[in-house]
Amino acid sequence: MIKKYAALIALLPLAGCYDSAPTVREICQNTPSMCSDLNDDNWCNSERRQLIFSRYGVSQNKTPENQYYLMQDLQEYSKCIELASTIEHKKLKQKQSNRIEAYINSQKNIKALANETRSSEHPLWLYWHWSNQGNDEALQKLLAMEGSKRLQTPELQLALATYYTKQDSEKTFKLLYNALRLYKEGDRINPEIPSTLVSMYLKEGEAEKAYVWSQVAWQLGQENLDKSSMKNIVTASEDEYDNWDEQAEDIVNQIKEGRFKGRYSSS
């Protein structure tokens, strides 16, 4: 599945300019149903916050794209709150019960959105129903669109790359780099793209590139690819690490500003 960890502000232009976008508190006060089925303690704060913004985005503009991001955020929240629900609160049992209820609600919401979009012909949903529910018919419809303008978006280039990962490494690399080139300034960025590059470069034995892209992914929100974890995999001098960190920071700035021009080279 394509994961989503991105700037929370990315959905807010749907409601108007950035300055007029409501806060989480305002959304919950004005539309309690967007928040009432979620946990009310401090667990999964970032996932809960992102989910609320996604719900608000869909309420303002119910496009297949916004629904797709809502599904991603529902799944991330559900995964987080499932773990939190197993942690016993010794003093306040109702806190644990609230998290369990929130998890059950999240699963119901995922199922409802999956049912609602089952017949969608939008390529994002074709990808989701293949990758999450094994719908081969959806996959064939998606692959039939390959090369068309409809798939020239970062998420859909990543979708194709996910399919080709085990069959065509060079094509996978090219799709991932193209995905990053397609971002425009202010876009919602999916760190699964650089994290997939990390896996691909490790498989190719390209330790330096794997480290650089791990730091790109980490800076974009992929928490399991921080410096300490990667130093256990890629051994280098401190000067090399510093140099690679600078490269990663430059790449992140280029992607965020919509000016990334990098291309895959097998040399």
C-alpha positions as CSV (number, residue, x, y, z in Angstrom):
1,M,0.0,0.0,0.0
2,I,1.0,3.4,-0.7
3,K,1.7,5.1,2.6
4,K,1.0,8.8,3.3
5,Y,3.0,11.1,5.6
6,A,2.8,14.7,4.3
7,A,2.4,18.3,5.2
8,L,-0.9,18.7,7.0
9,I,-1.5,22.0,5.3
10,A,-1.6,20.4,1.9
11,L,-5.3,19.8,1.8
12,L,-6.3,23.1,3.3
13,P,-6.3,25.2,0.1
14,L,-9.5,23.3,-0.8
15,A,-11.3,25.5,1.7
16,G,-9.8,28.7,0.5
17,C,-6.6,30.5,1.2
18,Y,-4.2,29.3,3.9
19,D,-5.0,32.2,6.3
20,S,-8.7,31.4,6.4
21,A,-8.3,27.6,6.8
22,P,-9.9,26.4,10.1
23,T,-7.9,24.9,12.9
24,V,-8.6,21.4,14.2
25,R,-10.4,22.9,17.2
26,E,-12.6,24.9,14.9
27,I,-13.4,22.0,12.7
28,C,-14.4,19.9,15.7
29,Q,-16.5,22.6,17.2
30,N,-18.3,23.4,14.0
31,T,-18.7,19.8,12.8
32,P,-18.5,17.5,15.8
33,S,-19.1,14.4,13.6
34,M,-15.6,14.8,12.1
35,C,-14.0,14.2,15.4
36,S,-16.5,12.4,17.7
37,D,-15.5,8.9,16.6
38,L,-11.8,9.5,17.3
39,N,-9.9,9.0,20.5
40,D,-9.9,12.0,22.9
41,D,-6.5,11.5,24.7
42,N,-3.0,12.3,23.5
43,W,-2.4,9.1,21.5
44,C,-1.9,9.3,17.7
45,N,-2.1,13.1,17.8
46,S,-0.5,13.7,14.4
47,E,-2.5,10.9,12.7
48,R,-5.7,12.2,14.3
49,R,-5.0,15.8,13.2
50,Q,-4.2,14.8,9.6
51,L,-7.4,12.7,9.4
52,I,-9.5,15.6,10.6
53,F,-8.0,17.9,8.0
54,S,-8.6,15.2,5.3
55,R,-12.2,14.8,6.4
56,Y,-12.6,18.6,6.2
57,G,-11.0,18.6,2.7
58,V,-13.5,16.0,1.5
59,S,-16.4,17.9,3.0
60,Q,-15.3,21.0,1.0
61,N,-14.5,19.2,-2.3
62,K,-15.4,15.5,-2.6
63,T,-13.1,14.5,-5.4
64,P,-11.7,11.0,-5.9
65,E,-8.2,12.4,-5.1
66,N,-9.4,13.8,-1.8
67,Q,-11.2,10.7,-0.9
68,Y,-8.1,8.7,-1.7
69,Y,-6.0,10.8,0.7
70,L,-8.8,10.4,3.3
71,M,-8.5,6.6,3.0
72,Q,-4.7,6.8,3.4
73,D,-5.2,8.9,6.5
74,L,-7.8,6.6,7.9
75,Q,-5.5,3.7,7.5
76,E,-2.6,5.5,9.1
77,Y,-4.8,6.5,12.0
78,S,-6.2,3.0,12.4
79,K,-2.8,1.5,12.5
80,C,-1.6,3.9,15.2
81,I,-4.7,3.6,17.3
82,E,-4.8,-0.2,17.1
83,L,-1.4,-0.2,18.7
84,A,-2.4,2.4,21.3
85,S,-5.6,0.4,22.1
86,T,-3.4,-2.5,23.4
87,I,-1.6,-0.3,25.9
88,E,-3.4,-0.6,29.2
89,H,-4.1,2.6,31.1
90,K,-3.7,1.6,34.8
91,K,-5.5,4.6,36.3
92,L,-8.2,5.4,33.8
93,K,-9.6,2.3,32.1
94,Q,-12.0,4.4,30.1
95,K,-9.1,5.9,28.2
96,Q,-8.1,2.4,26.9
97,S,-11.8,1.7,26.1
98,N,-12.0,5.0,24.2
99,R,-9.0,4.0,22.0
100,I,-10.5,0.5,21.4
101,E,-13.7,2.2,20.3
102,A,-11.8,4.6,18.1
103,Y,-10.0,1.7,16.4
104,I,-13.3,-0.2,15.7
105,N,-14.7,3.0,14.3
106,S,-11.7,3.5,12.0
107,Q,-12.1,0.0,10.6
108,K,-15.8,0.6,9.9
109,N,-14.9,3.9,8.2
110,I,-12.3,2.2,6.0
111,K,-14.7,-0.6,5.0
112,A,-17.4,2.0,4.2
113,L,-15.1,4.1,2.0
114,A,-13.8,0.9,0.3
115,N,-17.4,-0.1,-0.5
116,E,-18.2,3.4,-1.8
117,T,-15.3,3.4,-4.2
118,R,-15.3,-0.2,-5.3
119,S,-16.7,0.6,-8.8
120,S,-14.5,3.8,-9.2
121,E,-12.6,4.0,-12.5
122,H,-10.2,6.6,-11.1
123,P,-6.7,5.4,-11.3
124,L,-5.9,6.1,-7.7
125,W,-8.8,3.9,-6.6
126,L,-7.9,1.2,-9.1
127,Y,-4.5,1.1,-7.5
128,W,-5.9,1.1,-4.0
129,H,-8.4,-1.8,-4.6
130,W,-5.6,-3.8,-6.2
131,S,-2.9,-3.2,-3.6
132,N,-5.2,-3.4,-0.6
133,Q,-7.8,-5.9,-1.7
134,G,-6.1,-7.9,-4.4
135,N,-8.5,-6.8,-7.2
136,D,-6.7,-8.0,-10.3
137,E,-9.3,-6.5,-12.6
138,A,-8.6,-3.1,-11.1
139,L,-4.9,-3.6,-11.7
140,Q,-5.4,-4.5,-15.4
141,K,-7.5,-1.3,-15.9
142,L,-4.7,0.7,-14.2
143,L,-2.0,-0.8,-16.4
144,A,-4.0,-0.1,-19.5
145,M,-3.6,3.6,-18.7
146,E,0.2,3.4,-18.5
147,G,1.8,6.1,-20.6
148,S,-1.3,8.3,-20.5
149,K,-1.5,11.8,-19.1
150,R,-3.9,10.5,-16.4
151,L,-1.0,8.7,-14.7
152,Q,1.4,11.6,-14.8
153,T,1.1,12.4,-11.1
154,P,3.5,11.5,-8.3
155,E,1.1,9.1,-6.6
156,L,0.3,7.2,-9.8
157,Q,3.9,7.0,-10.9
158,L,4.6,5.5,-7.4
159,A,1.7,3.1,-8.0
160,L,3.2,1.9,-11.2
161,A,6.6,1.7,-9.6
162,T,5.2,-0.5,-6.8
163,Y,3.9,-2.9,-9.5
164,Y,7.2,-3.0,-11.4
165,T,9.5,-3.3,-8.3
166,K,10.1,-7.0,-8.6
167,Q,10.1,-7.3,-12.4
168,D,12.0,-4.3,-13.8
169,S,14.4,-2.4,-11.5
170,E,15.4,0.2,-14.1
171,K,11.8,1.1,-14.9
172,T,11.0,1.3,-11.2
173,F,13.9,3.8,-10.6
174,K,12.7,5.9,-13.6
175,L,9.1,6.0,-12.4
176,L,10.2,7.0,-8.9
177,Y,12.4,9.8,-10.1
178,N,9.7,11.0,-12.5
179,A,7.2,11.0,-9.5
180,L,9.5,13.4,-7.6
181,R,9.9,15.6,-10.7
182,L,6.2,16.0,-11.0
183,Y,5.7,17.7,-7.6
184,K,4.9,21.4,-7.6
185,E,5.5,23.9,-4.8
186,G,3.0,23.4,-2.0
187,D,2.0,19.8,-3.0
188,R,1.4,17.1,-0.5
189,I,4.5,15.0,-0.7
190,N,4.5,11.2,-0.2
191,P,7.8,10.0,1.6
192,E,7.1,6.5,0.4
193,I,8.7,7.6,-2.9
194,P,12.1,8.3,-1.5
195,S,11.8,5.4,1.0
196,T,11.2,3.1,-2.0
197,L,14.4,4.5,-3.6
198,V,16.2,3.5,-0.4
199,S,15.1,-0.1,-0.8
200,M,16.0,-0.1,-4.4
201,Y,19.5,1.3,-3.9
202,L,20.2,-1.1,-1.1
203,K,19.2,-3.9,-3.3
204,E,21.6,-2.6,-6.0
205,G,24.4,-2.2,-3.4
206,E,24.5,1.6,-3.7
207,A,25.1,2.4,-0.1
208,E,25.8,6.2,-0.5
209,K,22.6,6.8,-2.6
210,A,20.6,4.6,-0.2
211,Y,21.7,6.8,2.8
212,V,21.1,10.1,1.0
213,W,17.5,9.0,0.0
214,S,16.9,7.7,3.5
215,Q,17.5,11.2,4.9
216,V,15.3,12.7,2.2
217,A,12.5,10.3,3.3
218,W,13.2,11.0,6.9
219,Q,13.0,14.8,6.5
220,L,9.7,14.3,4.6
221,G,8.2,12.3,7.4
222,Q,9.3,8.6,7.2
223,E,10.2,8.2,10.8
224,N,12.0,4.8,10.6
225,L,14.7,6.1,8.3
226,D,16.5,8.5,10.7
227,K,20.3,8.8,10.9
228,S,20.9,6.3,13.7
229,S,18.9,3.5,12.0
230,M,20.7,4.1,8.7
231,K,24.1,4.2,10.3
232,N,23.5,0.6,11.4
233,I,23.1,-0.3,7.7
234,V,25.5,2.0,5.9
235,T,29.0,2.4,7.3
236,A,30.9,5.6,6.5
237,S,33.1,8.3,8.0
238,E,31.5,11.3,9.8
239,D,32.7,13.6,6.9
240,E,30.9,11.3,4.4
241,Y,27.7,11.3,6.5
242,D,27.8,15.2,6.7
243,N,28.3,15.5,3.0
244,W,25.4,13.1,2.3
245,D,23.2,14.9,4.8
246,E,23.8,18.1,2.9
247,Q,22.9,16.4,-0.4
248,A,19.7,15.1,1.2
249,E,18.7,18.6,2.5
250,D,19.3,20.1,-1.0
251,I,17.1,17.4,-2.6
252,V,14.3,18.0,0.0
253,N,14.3,21.7,-0.8
254,Q,14.2,21.0,-4.5
255,I,11.2,18.7,-4.1
256,K,9.3,21.0,-1.8
257,E,9.9,23.9,-4.2
258,G,8.9,22.0,-7.2
259,R,12.2,22.2,-8.9
260,F,13.6,18.7,-8.6
261,K,15.2,17.7,-11.9
262,G,17.1,14.5,-10.9
263,R,17.1,11.5,-13.2
264,Y,18.0,7.9,-12.6
265,S,21.4,6.8,-13.9
266,S,22.6,3.2,-13.8
267,S,26.2,4.2,-14.0
